[in-house]
Amino acid sequence: MAELRARLERYERQGAVAQPTLSTPLATSETGIYSGGFHEEEEYLGSHQAIASLLDLRSGSPNTMKFQGLENVILAPDRIDELFTEFFQNYHPFLPFLDPTEPPEDYCKDSRLLFWTIISIAARHFHPDPVLLDKLKEPLNKLIWQTVAKIPQNHYVVKAFCLLCTWPLPTSRTSTDPTFMLCGLMMQIAMQIGLHQPTHPQDFSRLKLLLRREDIDDRLRTWAVCNIVAQT
């Protein structure tokens, strides 16, 4: 925190802009959405997570959710809350297997892919920023395949694939639609981590697992949704 504050002061003394410039006037307050391209002179600021941290320090918001960034798209806590509300009100009832009472920051801790998948689905008809989905499509695709490359997986990734197969990212033709591939990955990962045997997860893990009844129910529900999504 101290290092980030010092960097922020140093950038301000040098006349650098600590927050990314909006490509369109989507928001006028620091609690809105910050997205779009960065100027060339701002590229030395480092990772987008560092930029998000600087923005969070500047905002001084009491919200426990932090600024979240995915490449050039950075969302403020208030905008994240709006998008999660949009998702659980208008999309979740068609595939009700997530917990609406769980805060966005918990989803982000569980799985960045699941968090950004929920954001992308909520952005499909999000009137405050109708171009958000277009901005998210390429970086989310990269995040999908980066996540697939990581082994072992967990059932939060399987949940993300369930959503991605139900509400795929837009594409211009079926030959470039990865939904069938993601569906196969969803089922294979689910079986590899033992979701089809929800009461015996230890048989599929080398780590000691202590699951509560609600954890077992969550795994069982996720396996059921996997089959529903795959057959659909």
C-alpha positions as CSV (number, residue, x, y, z in Angstrom):
1,M,0.0,0.0,0.0
2,A,2.8,2.4,0.9
3,E,4.6,1.6,-2.3
4,L,1.5,2.2,-4.4
5,R,0.8,5.5,-2.7
6,A,4.4,6.6,-3.3
7,R,4.1,5.6,-7.0
8,L,0.9,7.5,-7.3
9,E,2.5,10.7,-5.9
10,R,5.5,10.3,-8.2
11,Y,3.3,9.9,-11.3
12,E,1.3,12.9,-10.3
13,R,4.4,15.0,-9.8
14,Q,5.6,13.9,-13.3
15,G,2.2,14.9,-14.8
16,A,1.2,11.4,-15.6
17,V,-2.4,10.3,-15.5
18,A,-2.9,7.6,-13.0
19,Q,-6.2,6.3,-14.3
20,P,-6.9,5.1,-17.9
21,T,-8.6,7.5,-20.3
22,L,-12.1,6.8,-21.4
23,S,-12.5,6.0,-25.1
24,T,-16.1,7.3,-24.8
25,P,-17.8,9.4,-22.1
26,L,-19.3,6.4,-20.3
27,A,-19.0,7.9,-16.8
28,T,-18.1,11.1,-15.2
29,S,-17.5,10.0,-11.6
30,E,-14.8,7.8,-10.0
31,T,-17.4,5.2,-9.2
32,G,-18.2,4.5,-12.8
33,I,-16.6,2.2,-15.3
34,Y,-13.1,2.9,-16.5
35,S,-12.3,1.3,-19.8
36,G,-10.7,1.8,-23.2
37,G,-7.2,2.2,-24.5
38,F,-4.2,3.7,-22.7
39,H,-2.0,6.4,-24.1
40,E,1.5,5.2,-25.1
41,E,3.1,7.3,-22.4
42,E,1.1,5.5,-19.8
43,E,2.2,2.0,-20.7
44,Y,5.1,2.2,-18.2
45,L,2.6,2.1,-15.4
46,G,2.9,-1.6,-15.2
47,S,0.2,-4.3,-14.9
48,H,-3.5,-3.5,-15.0
49,Q,-3.9,-4.8,-11.5
50,A,-1.5,-2.1,-10.3
51,I,-3.5,0.5,-12.1
52,A,-6.7,-0.8,-10.5
53,S,-5.0,-0.6,-7.1
54,L,-4.0,3.0,-7.7
55,L,-7.5,3.8,-8.7
56,D,-8.8,2.1,-5.5
57,L,-6.4,4.1,-3.3
58,R,-7.6,7.3,-5.0
59,S,-11.3,6.6,-4.6
60,G,-11.1,5.9,-0.9
61,S,-14.3,4.0,-1.2
62,P,-15.6,2.0,1.9
63,N,-16.9,-0.7,-0.5
64,T,-15.0,-4.0,0.3
65,M,-14.9,-4.7,-3.5
66,K,-11.8,-3.4,-5.2
67,F,-11.4,-2.1,-8.7
68,Q,-11.1,-5.1,-11.0
69,G,-9.3,-5.1,-14.3
70,L,-9.1,-7.4,-17.3
71,E,-6.5,-6.0,-19.7
72,N,-7.8,-2.6,-20.8
73,V,-11.2,-2.9,-19.1
74,I,-11.3,-1.7,-15.5
75,L,-14.5,-1.7,-13.5
76,A,-15.2,0.3,-10.3
77,P,-17.0,-1.4,-7.4
78,D,-20.3,0.4,-8.0
79,R,-20.4,-0.7,-11.6
80,I,-19.5,-4.3,-10.6
81,D,-22.5,-4.3,-8.2
82,E,-24.8,-3.0,-11.0
83,L,-23.6,-5.8,-13.3
84,F,-24.1,-8.5,-10.7
85,T,-27.6,-7.2,-10.0
86,E,-28.3,-7.3,-13.7
87,F,-27.1,-10.9,-14.0
88,F,-29.0,-12.3,-11.0
89,Q,-32.2,-10.5,-11.9
90,N,-32.3,-11.2,-15.7
91,Y,-30.1,-14.2,-16.4
92,H,-29.7,-16.3,-13.3
93,P,-33.4,-17.4,-13.1
94,F,-32.9,-19.4,-16.4
95,L,-30.0,-21.4,-14.8
96,P,-30.3,-20.9,-11.1
97,F,-27.3,-22.7,-9.6
98,L,-25.2,-19.8,-8.2
99,D,-25.7,-18.1,-4.8
100,P,-27.2,-14.6,-5.3
101,T,-26.3,-13.7,-1.7
102,E,-22.6,-14.2,-2.2
103,P,-20.9,-10.8,-2.8
104,P,-18.9,-10.2,-6.0
105,E,-15.6,-10.1,-4.2
106,D,-16.1,-13.7,-3.1
107,Y,-16.8,-14.8,-6.7
108,C,-13.6,-13.0,-7.7
109,K,-11.6,-14.9,-5.0
110,D,-13.1,-18.2,-6.0
111,S,-12.4,-17.8,-9.7
112,R,-11.5,-14.9,-11.9
113,L,-12.9,-16.7,-14.9
114,L,-16.3,-17.2,-13.1
115,F,-16.3,-13.5,-12.0
116,W,-15.6,-12.1,-15.5
117,T,-18.0,-14.6,-17.1
118,I,-20.8,-13.2,-14.9
119,I,-19.8,-9.7,-15.9
120,S,-19.8,-10.5,-19.6
121,I,-23.2,-12.1,-19.5
122,A,-24.6,-9.1,-17.6
123,A,-23.1,-6.8,-20.2
124,R,-25.1,-8.4,-23.1
125,H,-27.9,-5.8,-22.8
126,F,-26.4,-3.4,-20.3
127,H,-27.8,0.0,-21.2
128,P,-25.4,2.1,-19.1
129,D,-22.5,0.8,-21.3
130,P,-23.7,-1.0,-24.5
131,V,-20.1,-1.6,-25.8
132,L,-18.8,-3.3,-22.7
133,L,-19.3,-6.8,-24.1
134,D,-17.3,-5.9,-27.2
135,K,-14.4,-4.7,-25.1
136,L,-14.6,-7.8,-22.9
137,K,-14.8,-10.4,-25.7
138,E,-11.1,-10.7,-26.6
139,P,-9.6,-10.5,-23.1
140,L,-12.1,-12.9,-21.8
141,N,-11.3,-15.4,-24.5
142,K,-7.6,-15.1,-23.5
143,L,-8.6,-15.7,-19.8
144,I,-10.6,-18.8,-20.8
145,W,-7.6,-20.5,-22.4
146,Q,-5.2,-19.4,-19.8
147,T,-7.4,-20.9,-17.2
148,V,-7.7,-24.2,-19.2
149,A,-3.9,-24.5,-19.2
150,K,-3.8,-24.5,-15.4
151,I,-3.9,-27.9,-13.7
152,P,-5.6,-28.9,-11.4
153,Q,-8.9,-27.2,-11.9
154,N,-11.8,-26.6,-9.4
155,H,-15.5,-26.7,-9.7
156,Y,-15.8,-22.9,-9.9
157,V,-14.2,-23.2,-13.4
158,V,-16.8,-25.8,-14.3
159,K,-19.5,-23.3,-13.2
160,A,-17.9,-20.7,-15.5
161,F,-18.0,-23.1,-18.4
162,C,-21.7,-23.9,-17.7
163,L,-22.5,-20.2,-18.1
164,L,-20.2,-19.7,-21.1
165,C,-22.0,-22.6,-22.9
166,T,-25.4,-21.2,-22.0
167,W,-24.6,-17.6,-23.0
168,P,-21.7,-17.9,-25.4
169,L,-19.6,-14.9,-26.4
170,P,-20.8,-13.5,-29.7
171,T,-19.2,-14.7,-32.9
172,S,-19.9,-14.0,-36.6
173,R,-20.1,-17.7,-37.7
174,T,-20.5,-21.2,-36.3
175,S,-17.1,-22.3,-37.5
176,T,-15.5,-19.9,-34.9
177,D,-17.8,-20.8,-32.1
178,P,-15.9,-22.7,-29.3
179,T,-19.1,-23.7,-27.4
180,F,-18.9,-27.4,-28.3
181,M,-15.2,-27.5,-27.3
182,L,-15.9,-25.7,-24.0
183,C,-18.8,-28.1,-23.4
184,G,-16.5,-31.1,-23.7
185,L,-13.9,-29.5,-21.4
186,M,-16.7,-28.7,-18.9
187,M,-17.7,-32.4,-18.7
188,Q,-14.2,-33.7,-18.6
189,I,-13.0,-31.4,-15.9
190,A,-16.1,-32.1,-13.9
191,M,-15.4,-35.8,-14.0
192,Q,-11.6,-35.3,-13.4
193,I,-12.3,-33.5,-10.1
194,G,-15.1,-36.0,-9.1
195,L,-18.3,-33.9,-9.4
196,H,-20.0,-37.0,-10.6
197,Q,-19.2,-38.5,-7.2
198,P,-20.0,-35.5,-5.0
199,T,-19.8,-37.5,-1.7
200,H,-16.4,-39.0,-2.5
201,P,-14.2,-36.0,-3.6
202,Q,-11.2,-37.4,-1.8
203,D,-11.0,-40.2,-4.4
204,F,-10.1,-37.6,-7.0
205,S,-7.7,-35.4,-5.0
206,R,-4.3,-35.9,-3.5
207,L,-5.0,-33.1,-1.0
208,K,-7.0,-33.6,2.2
209,L,-10.6,-32.3,1.6
210,L,-13.1,-31.5,4.4
211,L,-16.4,-30.7,2.8
212,R,-19.5,-29.5,4.6
213,R,-23.0,-30.6,3.7
214,E,-23.6,-27.4,1.7
215,D,-20.3,-28.0,-0.2
216,I,-21.4,-31.5,-1.2
217,D,-24.8,-30.1,-2.3
218,D,-23.0,-27.4,-4.3
219,R,-20.9,-30.0,-6.1
220,L,-24.0,-32.2,-6.8
221,R,-26.0,-29.2,-8.1
222,T,-23.0,-28.2,-10.4
223,W,-22.8,-31.7,-11.8
224,A,-26.6,-31.7,-12.5
225,V,-26.3,-28.3,-14.3
226,C,-23.3,-29.7,-16.3
227,N,-25.5,-32.4,-17.7
228,I,-28.4,-30.1,-18.4
229,V,-26.1,-27.6,-20.2
230,A,-24.4,-30.4,-22.2
231,Q,-27.6,-31.9,-23.4
232,T,-29.1,-28.6,-24.2
